[in-house]
Amino acid sequence: MPPLNARRDGNDEDRPPAEPEPSRPGPASSHDPDEVPPWSRRDRFAISLLTAVAIATACANTLGSLLAPGWVGVGSERAVNRWLWWGGVTSIAAAVMGLTTIVSLVVATVPSPRTSISTRLVATFGAGLVVALGAAALGNPPEDEVLLVLAAGTFWVLVAGAVEAIAPARTRALGLQLALLAVAGLARIAAWAIVWSAVHRGHAAILGSARVCATIAVVAELAAAALVIVYVAHRPGPRAGAVIGGLAVVAFGIATWVVRTPVSESGTLRDALQHALSLRVQGTGPLPTWVPLADVAAEIKMLEPDHRLAFLPLVFAELLSIALGVAALLGVRRRELPLLAAMALATLSRGQLDTPLRAVALTVAALGAIVLARGARLEPPLESWRSLRPPEQ
């Protein structure tokens, strides 16, 4: 007699056994380990703004900070007004976009429990100073005391971004770049402070220390630029390496051409570029030790040919910042754009903490590094990864 539990319906006797349902891959199975992933809609929106801000800042540095001032006293009144208008529009647009992005990145950084409390406090306080003083600088040139406070706020955000980004391997290059620019910015502020003390308190003997600090700033800035070149040539691919190498060579060629070109009063683009670069070199603070003291206040084109070569590293640093900022956005894959956009913004800033537009760009890069580093440290299993994503609508 068969057991009671052996009875079955006659229709089920000929039914083949059910095959197991194939498992469906989860949404995290397509996750690329080389990507730096934000994990919420708020983070993704804030990170998506980095590329637009980098493009706007590159245009502002080219038109507003370089070419527009260079035409003053060189071109006709109509040409000068046209260049100044375009320079002002691009600068204001870049500043507004940068300030908006800072707010978005702070909103993405502060609520996250995965970011340390100290980082959140420093980033919030420093970014608040940059937003307030950067917005105030849109209408009127700020005073020296205001620029000093702006530099302090930018520096603390920069340090927080560097510390957060150095730990993960995928953002380490950005963290090292921010650390080098922090050294450059601090040395530049120290040089300004020494000059102020020498002028207002009669300590002329310490002026040599200001030139030493200026030398450290230039060397650290060029080291950060070299790091960007090596990283882009090594990591994103040969096409990006070819682009960044070619633009760096072009920047060096233009710098050499500007420095070695004789005096001309023809009012051409070459003369405007020479005048603009002279203003940029003299406006960055005390000059390094290899520049003769007699040439500090003179325009480059008015110097003797053998004296102009001393300005070549300074002119090259200005042009290289624009070239690398553009090259970092070209020739890379879409998933690498957020990281390269942050590196482009840091390069365009040149570590100048006390310049409003460049301080805004550097703050955006540092806050972006915090969010990207938080995403790079996150490697959860499937269910945890899905739980961190917002629900699909």
Residue pairs with C-beta under 8 A, 6 or more apart in sequence:
26 382
26 385
26 386
27 385
27 386
27 389
28 382
28 385
28 386
29 382
31 37
31 385
32 335
34 170
34 335
35 335
36 170
36 171
36 335
36 338
36 339
36 372
36 375
36 376
37 375
37 376
37 378
38 44
38 46
38 47
38 108
38 338
38 371
38 372
38 375
39 375
39 378
39 385
39 388
39 389
40 108
40 388
40 389
40 390
41 390
42 107
42 108
43 108
43 371
43 375
45 104
45 108
46 101
46 104
46 105
46 107
46 108
46 368
46 371
47 108
47 338
47 368
47 371
47 372
48 338
49 97
49 100
49 101
49 104
50 101
50 337
50 338
50 341
50 342
50 345
50 364
50 368
51 329
51 337
51 338
51 341
52 97
53 94
53 97
53 98
53 101
53 341
53 345
53 361
53 364
54 325
54 328
54 329
54 341
54 344
54 345
54 348
55 329
56 90
56 93
56 94
56 97
56 98
57 94
57 98
57 325
57 345
57 348
57 357
57 361
58 322
58 325
58 326
58 329
58 344
58 348
59 90
59 94
60 87
60 90
60 91
60 93
60 94
60 95
60 357
61 321
61 322
61 325
61 348
61 357
62 322
63 83
63 86
63 87
63 90
63 91
64 87
64 88
64 90
64 91
64 94
64 357
65 87
65 91
65 280
65 357
66 273
66 276
66 277
66 280
66 318
66 322
67 83
67 87
67 272
67 273
67 276
68 83
68 84
68 86
68 87
68 88
69 87
69 275
69 276
69 279
70 272
70 273
70 274
70 275
70 276
70 277
70 279
71 79
71 80
71 83
71 84
71 272
71 275
71 276
72 80
72 84
72 275
73 275
74 267
74 271
74 272
74 275
75 83
75 267
75 272
76 267
91 357
92 138
94 357
94 360
94 361
95 134
95 137
95 138
95 356
95 357
95 360
96 138
98 134
98 357
98 360
98 361
98 363
98 364
99 131
99 134
99 135
99 360
101 364
102 127
102 130
102 131
102 360
102 363
102 364
102 367
103 131
105 127
105 364
105 367
105 368
105 370
105 371
106 123
106 124
106 127
106 128
106 367
108 371
109 115
109 119
109 120
109 123
109 124
109 367
109 370
109 371
110 120
110 123
110 124
112 120
112 374
114 374
114 377
114 378
115 164
115 370
115 374
119 160
119 163
119 164
119 370
122 156
122 157
122 159
122 160
123 157
123 160
123 161
123 366
123 367
123 370
125 153
125 156
126 152
126 153
126 154
126 155
126 156
126 157
126 160
126 363
127 153
127 157
127 363
127 367
128 153
129 149
129 150
129 152
129 153
129 154
130 150
130 153
130 154
130 157
130 359
130 360
130 363
133 142
133 146
133 149
133 150
133 153
133 356
134 150
134 356
134 357
134 359
134 360
136 142
136 146
137 146
137 150
137 356
142 150
142 356
147 354
147 355
147 356
148 189
148 354
150 353
150 354
150 356
150 359
151 185
151 189
151 353
151 354
151 359
153 359
153 363
154 185
154 353
154 359
154 362
154 363
155 182
155 185
155 186
155 189
155 353
157 362
157 363
157 366
157 367
158 178
158 181
158 182
158 185
158 353
158 362
158 363
158 366
159 182
160 366
160 370
161 175
161 178
161 365
161 366
161 367
161 368
161 369
161 370
162 175
162 176
162 178
162 179
162 182
162 366
162 369
163 175
164 175
164 369
164 370
164 373
164 374
165 171
165 172
165 174
165 175
165 178
165 369
165 370
165 372
165 373
166 172
166 175
166 176
166 179
167 175
167 373
167 377
168 373
168 376
168 377
169 376
170 339
170 376
171 339
171 369
171 372
171 373
171 376
173 227
173 228
173 231
173 235
173 343
174 339
174 342
174 343
174 346
174 365
174 369
174 372
175 369
175 373
176 227
177 224
177 227
177 228
177 343
177 346
177 347
178 346
178 365
178 366
178 369
180 220
180 221
180 223
180 224
180 227
180 351
181 220
181 221
181 224
181 346
181 349
181 350
181 351
181 362
182 351
183 216
183 217
183 220
183 351
184 216
184 217
184 218
184 220
184 221
184 224
184 350
184 351
185 217
185 351
185 352
185 353
185 362
186 353
187 213
187 214
187 216
187 217
187 220
188 213
188 214
188 217
188 284
188 285
188 351
188 352
188 353
188 354
189 353
189 354
190 210
190 213
191 210
191 211
191 213
191 214
191 217
191 285
191 286
192 210
192 285
192 286
192 354
194 206
194 207
194 209
194 210
194 213
194 286
195 207
195 210
195 285
195 286
197 203
197 206
198 204
198 205
198 206
198 207
198 210
208 289
210 286
211 286
211 287
211 288
211 289
212 289
213 286
214 285
214 286
214 287
214 288
214 289
215 288
215 289
215 290
217 285
217 288
217 351
218 288
218 313
218 314
218 317
220 351
221 317
221 350
221 351
222 313
222 317
222 320
224 346
224 347
224 351
225 317
225 320
225 321
225 324
225 347
228 244
228 324
228 328
228 343
228 347
229 244
229 245
229 248
229 324
231 343
232 240
232 241
232 244
232 327
232 328
232 332
232 340
232 343
233 240
233 241
233 244
233 245
234 241
235 336
236 331
236 332
236 333
236 336
236 340
237 331
237 332
237 333
239 331
240 327
240 330
240 331
240 332
242 331
243 327
243 330
243 331
244 324
244 327
244 328
244 331
246 327
247 323
247 324
247 326
247 327
248 320
248 323
248 324
248 327
250 323
251 316
251 319
251 320
251 322
251 323
252 316
252 319
252 320
254 273
254 319
255 312
255 315
255 316
255 319
255 320
256 312
257 270
258 270
258 273
258 274
258 277
258 300
258 315
259 300
259 308
259 309
259 311
259 312
259 315
260 305
260 308
260 309
261 270
261 274
261 301
262 301
262 305
263 301
263 302
264 270
264 271
264 301
265 271
271 301
274 299
274 300
274 301
275 299
275 301
277 300
277 315
277 318
277 319
278 299
278 300
278 301
280 318
281 287
281 300
281 311
281 314
281 315
281 318
282 296
282 297
284 314
284 350
284 352
287 296
287 314
288 313
288 314
290 310
290 313
291 310
291 311
291 314
292 307
292 310
295 303
295 307
295 310
295 311
300 308
300 311
300 315
303 311
317 350
318 350
321 347
321 348
321 349
321 350
322 348
324 344
324 347
325 344
325 345
325 347
325 348
326 344
328 340
328 341
328 343
328 344
328 347
329 337
329 340
329 341
329 344
332 340
338 368
338 372
339 372
341 368
342 364
342 365
342 368
342 369
342 372
343 365
345 361
345 362
345 364
345 365
345 368
346 361
346 362
346 365
346 366
348 358
348 361
349 358
349 359
349 361
349 362
349 365
350 358
351 362
352 358
352 359
352 362
353 359
353 362
378 388
380 388
